[in-house]
Amino acid sequence: MTFRELLHSFQNRSVLVIGDVMLDEYIYGTATRISPEAPVMVIRHRESAAVPGGAANVALNVLALGGHAAILGVTGADAAATDFQNAITKSGLGGEFLVADSARPTTRKTRVVANAAHQVLRIDHEVTADIDREVEAALLDRLDAAISVRQPDAILASDYQKGCLTDFVIASVKARAQSLGIPFLANAKPSTADRYAGATLVSLNKPETEALIGRSIQREDAIRAANELKERVQCHHALVTLSGDGMATEDFLVDPISVNVFDPAGAGDTAIATIALGIASIGFQKACFDLAAQTAGAVVQRIGVAVPTSEDLERIASRGYPS
């Protein structure tokens, strides 16, 4: 199957993304001098922007890749929640399946970027404690509504450890995916990976996998590391992303894409969105992961969290498939 054929198949696929949504704020400016008050740069403000982040960025990647997406998560009941709703509406992603929790703030990451390329500061606004039982119940009600309306081909958990994906929520999502007979994928963290036992695929990056399996990983033994991850988590398939060295599953290595990396933020979101659509379309095949390397390689060439553009996808489609 060529990249063009695989991308075309995404148009008929729907992915429900559930997890930790957040607002990515950017303050852009020019570094002018060192402050006389402290040894820090003075940034002359030029513009600000706010875009959906976290699990919402995964859903936006599904949309950008041609699929259908719904986002399920928890925001606060604050001004940032309004900004988040406005941002996802502007991006074409509806917020009808979100739950507002007045007991916590909307997760925000505020980045200061100087001279168009250099991130000099990030401020996180968040509460990472698990959501309470009442909010869990509301979230699962939204999940059932989304399943009824969207009839998904896959469910994807995007876990940033901000409290949305509790043990009960994960177990409930897995049960629903199994009853529907559809893939359940997870972008996990070392401390939460074991919760995803039985998932179709669990993905961690290299440092996270090293922390979980207790050893360092080289590209030469990355397939073995993926097998160790699979055995540890007891999932059907495991993915280890290796940054500039590509990625590995328990069955094969995926070569990296040679590009100029300006900002790696969000590349993992793009990769897992591509893989979810791919597995929903053709199952666990290497072509899904080769395409994910291509789409992730496109977004790291931009500053800030990004999604593939139509131009990116056309360039990728024209490459055929590197068999």
Buried (B, 14 or more C-beta within 10 A) or exposed (E): BBBBBBBBBBEEBBBBBBBBBBBBBBBBBEBEEEEEEEEEBBBEEEEEEBBBBBBBBBBBBBBBBBBBBBBBBBBBBBEBBBBBBBBBEEBEBEBEBBBBBEEBBBBBBBBBBBEEEEBBEEEEBBBEEBBEEEBBBBBBEBBEBBBEEBEBBBBBBBBBBBBBBBEBBBBBBBEBBEEBEBBBBBBBBBEBBBBBBBBBBBBBBBEBBBBBBEEEBEBEBBBBBBBBBBEBBEBBBBBBBBBEBBBBBBBBBBEBBEBEEBBEBBBBBBBBBBBBBBBBBBEBBBBBBBBBBBBBBBBBBBBBBBBBEEEBBEBBBEEEBEE
